[in-house]
Amino acid sequence: MSMALGLPEHLARDALSHALGRAGQAAAFVCLAVATTTGIANSIQNGAPDGAIVAACMAAMAALLALVAWRPSISATIAYLVVGTGAVVYATAVVMASGVFPSANNAVLSLPLAALLLVGGAGTGTVLAILWAVLGYVLGQLATLTGCLITGTPWALNAVATFALAILLVVRTFDGLARRANARGETRLNHASRTTRELALRHESELRATARLHDTALVHLVAIAAAGSGEVDERIRAGIRQDFALIIGRNWASDHVIEEPASRRRLANALQTGANAGVEVRVSGDLDALALVSDEAADALDQAIAQCLVNIGRHAGTNVAELAIGAGGGEVTVAVLDEGIGFDVEAVPSDRIGLRTSIRWRIEQVGGTVRLWSTRGVGTTIVLTVPVVTE
């Protein structure tokens, strides 16, 4: 079924069963509301207390149904059915004693009868739902029979309640059969679920996220101009040297050896740059995903991530960054996240040199994409995506 796409089979089953139960309970509330209103109107019109008592019984059923909907349990469901059965007995006696209807097969009694079988009940799944509905239907019909015996009036099976039960059985049976058929493809569904979790890394980053990227070259020019005449501050010089190294290449970091798996060595430049910038880098996700891209794409990711970490150390107001790595849909995604001061994305021109040269150009040269988000006071996220190697 389409509702189950992307969900593990057991989650899809529980979610759909819960939704069907909620829909039935909503219909039951409507039936009880109409029955309560009818009882009150009858009491006002005829000046008899019976109508008000019937309305109170219907309201009590509605209260217990609300308890079942809020916190489903066997005890709450049984309490609803017991109170509902008693309420239907009394309502049947009042309605049939009035002489308005020839038998219990009438529209007024069909309201609480339908509400009884639409209880939903505790637990999920087709079998439990059908059992609760059948139990509610049987109790309701027995209740009308008892009321008719008390008043000595003709009894008949309530057609509306019977039709409601038939519809519920058809829907629940079809749902159960369809989900059983889906369960046969559990292996394929598990694979889809795994892929979904991997892709959720990128989606979560996009939803959390925010991204900030400054045009490093222009930032340095502004800093030099603001410093006025005289010797340039050593911190500005160090930043310029580091940014030039990122644009030209990463030979400046070639003497640093990381004794780790090849997938992590592909981040050697970025991790070293983060350390040099005073940023603690936390790596999470599937590091082996880096082995799925070409050497050229890996170098582009490495250099682009390095530039992101430099920006975090220099501008974000935080010394902690996270690299979240995942794969799925023929792509490898790296999200660079920080919880810094953030900035107004709309206020930053889209053609900034740092974004265009140091990050976006490198990633787009290997067929990838770059997406940025930022929120003041929340932090920054940049999502880098490159295609995997196809054989």
C-alpha positions as CSV (number, residue, x, y, z in Angstrom):
1,M,0.0,0.0,0.0
2,S,1.2,3.5,-0.8
3,M,1.0,4.6,2.9
4,A,3.6,2.0,3.8
5,L,6.3,3.2,1.3
6,G,9.5,4.1,3.1
7,L,8.4,2.6,6.4
8,P,9.4,-0.6,8.0
9,E,6.5,-3.1,7.7
10,H,5.7,-3.2,11.4
11,L,5.5,0.6,11.7
12,A,3.3,0.8,8.6
13,R,1.0,-1.8,10.1
14,D,0.6,-0.1,13.4
15,A,0.3,3.4,11.9
16,L,-2.5,2.4,9.5
17,S,-4.3,0.3,12.1
18,H,-4.2,3.2,14.5
19,A,-5.5,5.6,11.8
20,L,-8.4,3.3,10.9
21,G,-9.3,3.0,14.6
22,R,-9.2,6.8,15.1
23,A,-11.5,7.2,12.1
24,G,-14.0,4.8,13.6
25,Q,-13.9,6.5,17.0
26,A,-14.5,9.9,15.3
27,A,-17.6,8.4,13.7
28,A,-18.7,7.0,17.0
29,F,-18.4,10.4,18.7
30,V,-20.6,11.9,16.0
31,C,-23.3,9.2,16.6
32,L,-23.2,9.8,20.3
33,A,-23.4,13.6,19.9
34,V,-26.5,13.2,17.7
35,A,-28.0,10.8,20.2
36,T,-27.3,13.1,23.1
37,T,-28.9,16.0,21.3
38,T,-31.9,14.0,20.4
39,G,-32.4,13.0,24.0
40,I,-32.2,16.5,25.2
41,A,-34.6,17.8,22.5
42,N,-37.1,15.0,23.4
43,S,-36.9,15.9,27.1
44,I,-37.5,19.6,26.3
45,Q,-40.4,18.9,23.9
46,N,-42.3,16.4,26.0
47,G,-41.3,17.6,29.5
48,A,-40.4,14.1,30.5
49,P,-37.1,13.2,32.3
50,D,-36.6,10.0,30.2
51,G,-35.0,11.9,27.4
52,A,-32.6,13.7,29.7
53,I,-31.6,10.4,31.2
54,V,-31.0,8.9,27.8
55,A,-28.9,12.0,26.9
56,A,-26.9,11.5,30.1
57,C,-26.2,7.8,29.2
58,M,-25.0,8.9,25.7
59,A,-22.7,11.5,27.3
60,A,-21.3,8.9,29.6
61,M,-20.6,6.6,26.7
62,A,-18.8,9.6,24.9
63,A,-16.7,10.2,28.0
64,L,-15.5,6.6,28.2
65,L,-14.9,6.6,24.4
66,A,-12.7,9.6,24.9
67,L,-10.7,7.7,27.5
68,V,-10.3,4.7,25.1
69,A,-9.1,7.1,22.4
70,W,-6.7,9.0,24.7
71,R,-5.2,5.9,26.5
72,P,-6.3,2.7,24.9
73,S,-6.4,-0.3,27.3
74,I,-8.4,-3.5,27.7
75,S,-10.0,-2.2,30.9
76,A,-11.1,1.1,29.4
77,T,-12.5,-0.7,26.3
78,I,-14.5,-3.2,28.5
79,A,-15.8,-0.4,30.7
80,Y,-17.0,1.4,27.6
81,L,-18.8,-1.7,26.3
82,V,-20.4,-2.4,29.6
83,V,-21.6,1.1,30.2
84,G,-22.7,1.3,26.6
85,T,-24.7,-1.9,26.8
86,G,-26.5,-0.6,29.8
87,A,-27.2,2.7,28.1
88,V,-28.6,0.9,25.0
89,V,-30.9,-1.2,27.2
90,Y,-32.3,1.9,28.9
91,A,-32.5,3.8,25.6
92,T,-34.3,0.9,23.9
93,A,-36.9,0.8,26.7
94,V,-37.6,4.5,26.5
95,V,-37.7,4.6,22.7
96,M,-39.9,1.5,22.3
97,A,-42.2,2.5,25.2
98,S,-43.0,5.7,23.3
99,G,-44.8,3.7,20.6
100,V,-43.2,5.8,17.8
101,F,-41.3,3.0,16.3
102,P,-42.7,-0.5,15.4
103,S,-39.4,-2.3,16.3
104,A,-35.9,-1.9,17.4
105,N,-34.8,-1.5,13.8
106,N,-35.0,2.3,13.9
107,A,-32.7,5.3,13.3
108,V,-32.6,6.5,16.9
109,L,-31.3,3.2,18.3
110,S,-28.9,2.8,15.4
111,L,-26.8,5.7,16.8
112,P,-25.6,4.1,20.0
113,L,-25.4,0.7,18.4
114,A,-23.0,2.0,15.7
115,A,-21.0,3.8,18.5
116,L,-20.6,0.5,20.3
117,L,-19.1,-1.4,17.4
118,L,-16.8,1.5,16.4
119,V,-15.0,1.5,19.8
120,G,-11.6,0.7,18.2
121,G,-10.3,-0.7,21.4
122,A,-6.9,-1.6,22.8
123,G,-4.2,-3.0,20.6
124,T,-3.5,-2.8,16.9
125,G,-4.0,-5.1,14.0
126,T,-6.8,-6.5,11.9
127,V,-7.8,-9.3,14.2
128,L,-8.1,-7.3,17.3
129,A,-10.0,-4.5,15.6
130,I,-12.5,-7.1,14.2
131,L,-12.9,-8.8,17.6
132,W,-13.7,-5.6,19.4
133,A,-16.2,-4.5,16.6
134,V,-18.0,-7.9,16.6
135,L,-18.2,-7.9,20.4
136,G,-19.6,-4.4,20.4
137,Y,-22.2,-5.3,17.8
138,V,-23.3,-8.5,19.6
139,L,-23.6,-6.6,22.9
140,G,-25.6,-3.9,21.2
141,Q,-28.1,-6.3,19.6
142,L,-28.5,-8.1,22.9
143,A,-29.1,-4.8,24.6
144,T,-31.9,-3.9,22.2
145,L,-33.4,-7.4,22.6
146,T,-33.4,-6.9,26.4
147,G,-35.0,-3.5,26.2
148,C,-37.7,-4.9,23.9
149,L,-38.4,-7.8,26.3
150,I,-38.7,-5.3,29.2
151,T,-41.3,-3.2,27.3
152,G,-42.9,-6.1,25.5
153,T,-42.3,-4.6,22.1
154,P,-41.2,-6.3,18.8
155,W,-37.5,-6.7,18.3
156,A,-35.6,-6.8,15.0
157,L,-32.0,-6.7,14.0
158,N,-30.9,-3.1,13.5
159,A,-30.1,-2.8,9.8
160,V,-27.9,0.4,10.1
161,A,-25.7,-1.2,12.8
162,T,-25.4,-4.4,10.7
163,F,-24.4,-2.4,7.7
164,A,-21.8,-0.5,9.7
165,L,-20.3,-3.7,10.9
166,A,-20.2,-5.1,7.4
167,I,-18.4,-2.0,6.1
168,L,-15.9,-2.2,9.0
169,L,-15.2,-5.9,8.3
170,V,-14.6,-5.3,4.6
171,V,-12.2,-2.4,5.3
172,R,-10.3,-4.2,8.0
173,T,-10.1,-7.5,6.1
174,F,-8.9,-5.8,3.0
175,D,-6.3,-3.8,5.0
176,G,-5.0,-7.0,6.7
177,L,-4.7,-8.9,3.4
178,A,-2.9,-6.0,1.7
179,R,-0.4,-5.7,4.5
180,R,0.2,-9.4,4.6
181,A,1.0,-9.2,0.9
182,N,3.4,-6.4,1.5
183,A,5.1,-8.4,4.3
184,R,6.2,-10.9,1.7
185,G,8.5,-8.2,0.3
186,E,10.0,-7.5,3.7
187,T,13.6,-7.9,2.4
188,R,13.1,-5.3,-0.3
189,L,11.3,-3.1,2.2
190,N,14.2,-3.4,4.7
191,H,16.5,-2.3,2.0
192,A,14.3,0.7,1.2
193,S,14.2,1.5,4.9
194,R,18.0,1.4,5.2
195,T,18.3,3.7,2.2
196,T,15.7,6.0,3.7
197,R,17.7,6.3,6.9
198,E,20.8,7.2,5.0
199,L,19.0,9.8,3.0
200,A,17.4,11.1,6.2
201,L,20.9,12.4,7.2
202,R,20.7,14.9,4.4
203,H,17.1,15.7,4.9
204,E,17.6,16.2,8.7
205,S,20.5,18.5,8.0
206,E,18.4,20.5,5.6
207,L,15.5,20.8,8.1
208,R,17.8,21.7,11.1
209,A,19.8,23.8,9.1
210,T,21.3,26.7,8.3
211,A,24.4,27.6,6.5
212,R,26.8,30.3,6.5
213,L,29.6,30.9,4.0
214,H,31.6,34.1,3.7
215,D,33.5,35.3,0.7
216,T,37.0,34.8,2.2
217,A,38.8,37.0,-0.2
218,L,36.5,40.0,0.3
219,V,36.5,39.5,4.0
220,H,40.3,39.8,4.0
221,L,40.2,42.9,1.8
222,V,37.7,44.5,4.1
223,A,39.8,43.6,7.2
224,I,42.9,45.0,5.6
225,A,41.1,48.2,4.7
226,A,39.6,48.5,8.2
227,A,43.1,48.1,9.8
228,G,44.3,51.3,8.1
229,S,47.9,52.1,7.2
230,G,50.8,50.3,8.6
231,E,51.8,46.6,9.1
232,V,49.0,44.1,8.6
233,D,48.1,42.2,11.8
234,E,49.6,38.7,11.9
235,R,46.2,37.1,12.5
236,I,45.0,38.6,9.2
237,R,48.2,37.3,7.5
238,A,47.7,33.8,8.8
239,G,44.1,33.8,7.6
240,I,45.2,34.9,4.1
241,R,47.9,32.3,3.9
242,Q,45.5,29.6,5.0
243,D,42.9,30.6,2.4
244,F,45.4,30.8,-0.4
245,A,46.5,27.3,0.5
246,L,42.9,26.1,0.2
247,I,42.4,27.7,-3.2
248,I,45.8,26.5,-4.6
249,G,45.8,23.0,-3.2
250,R,46.6,21.0,-0.1
251,N,50.3,20.3,-0.4
252,W,50.8,22.4,2.7
253,A,49.2,19.5,4.7
254,S,50.9,16.7,2.9
255,D,53.4,16.0,5.7
256,H,50.6,15.1,8.1
257,V,50.0,11.4,8.2
258,I,46.9,9.9,9.6
259,E,47.1,6.2,10.5
260,E,43.4,5.5,9.9
261,P,41.3,3.7,7.3
262,A,41.4,5.0,3.7
263,S,37.8,6.4,4.0
264,R,38.9,8.7,6.8
265,R,42.3,9.6,5.2
266,R,40.2,11.1,2.5
267,L,39.3,13.8,5.1
268,A,42.9,14.3,6.1
269,N,43.2,17.9,4.9
270,A,39.8,18.9,6.2
271,L,40.4,17.4,9.7
272,Q,43.9,19.0,9.9
273,T,42.5,22.3,8.8
274,G,39.8,22.2,11.4
275,A,42.4,21.5,14.1
276,N,44.6,24.4,12.8
277,A,41.6,26.7,13.0
278,G,40.9,25.6,16.6
279,V,37.7,23.7,15.7
280,E,36.9,20.4,17.3
281,V,35.4,18.3,14.5
282,R,33.0,15.5,15.4
283,V,32.5,13.0,12.6
284,S,29.4,10.8,12.5
285,G,27.5,8.7,10.0
286,D,28.9,6.3,7.5
287,L,32.6,7.1,6.8
288,D,32.8,4.2,4.4
289,A,30.5,6.1,2.1
290,L,33.6,8.2,1.1
291,A,35.0,5.2,-0.6
292,L,32.1,5.3,-3.0
293,V,33.2,8.5,-4.8
294,S,36.1,9.1,-7.2
295,D,39.4,10.4,-6.0
296,E,38.7,13.7,-7.7
297,A,35.3,14.0,-5.9
298,A,37.0,13.0,-2.6
299,D,39.6,15.7,-3.0
300,A,36.9,18.3,-3.9
301,L,34.9,17.3,-0.7
302,D,38.1,17.4,1.4
303,Q,39.0,20.9,0.3
304,A,35.5,22.3,0.4
305,I,35.0,20.9,3.9
306,A,38.3,22.4,5.0
307,Q,37.1,25.8,3.8
308,C,33.8,25.4,5.7
309,L,35.8,24.6,8.9
310,V,38.0,27.6,8.4
311,N,34.9,29.8,8.2
312,I,33.4,28.2,11.3
313,G,36.6,28.8,13.3
314,R,36.9,32.4,12.1
315,H,33.3,33.6,12.0
316,A,30.8,31.3,13.7
317,G,31.6,32.1,17.3
318,T,32.0,28.4,18.2
319,N,34.9,25.9,18.3
320,V,32.8,22.8,17.6
321,A,31.6,21.5,14.2
322,E,30.0,18.3,13.1
323,L,30.5,16.3,9.9
324,A,27.6,14.0,9.1
325,I,28.3,11.6,6.3
326,G,25.8,9.4,4.5
327,A,25.0,7.7,1.2
328,G,21.9,6.9,-0.7
329,G,20.2,7.5,-4.0
330,G,23.4,7.3,-6.0
331,E,25.0,10.2,-4.0
332,V,27.3,10.8,-1.0
333,T,26.3,13.6,1.2
334,V,28.4,15.5,3.8
335,A,26.7,18.0,6.1
336,V,28.9,20.5,7.9
337,L,27.1,21.8,10.9
338,D,27.8,24.3,13.6
339,E,25.7,25.9,16.4
340,G,27.3,29.3,16.1
341,I,25.8,32.8,15.8
342,G,24.3,32.3,12.3
343,F,23.5,35.0,9.8
344,D,21.0,36.3,7.4
345,V,21.4,34.2,4.2
346,E,19.3,36.7,2.2
347,A,21.8,39.5,3.0
348,V,24.7,37.6,1.5
349,P,25.2,38.1,-2.3
350,S,25.0,34.8,-4.2
351,D,28.2,35.5,-6.1
352,R,30.6,35.8,-3.2
353,I,34.1,34.6,-4.2
354,G,34.6,32.2,-1.3
355,L,31.4,30.4,-2.1
356,R,31.9,30.4,-5.8
357,T,35.6,29.4,-5.8
358,S,36.6,27.6,-2.6
359,I,33.4,25.5,-2.2
360,R,30.7,25.6,-4.9
361,W,33.1,25.6,-7.9
362,R,35.0,22.6,-6.6
363,I,31.9,20.6,-5.9
364,E,30.2,21.4,-9.1
365,Q,33.3,20.5,-11.1
366,V,32.8,16.9,-10.0
367,G,29.1,16.9,-10.7
368,G,27.9,17.7,-7.2
369,T,25.7,20.4,-5.5
370,V,26.0,22.8,-2.6
371,R,23.1,24.0,-0.5
372,L,23.3,26.5,2.4
373,W,21.1,27.5,5.2
374,S,21.5,29.8,8.2
375,T,19.5,31.2,11.1
376,R,20.7,33.8,13.6
377,G,21.4,32.4,17.0
378,V,20.9,28.8,15.8
379,G,23.9,28.0,13.7
380,T,25.0,27.1,10.2
381,T,24.8,24.1,7.9
382,I,26.3,23.5,4.5
383,V,25.3,20.3,2.6
384,L,27.7,19.0,0.0
385,T,26.5,16.3,-2.3
386,V,28.6,14.4,-4.9
387,P,27.7,11.4,-7.1
388,V,29.0,7.9,-6.4
389,V,31.3,6.1,-8.9
390,T,29.3,4.1,-11.4
391,E,30.8,1.0,-13.0
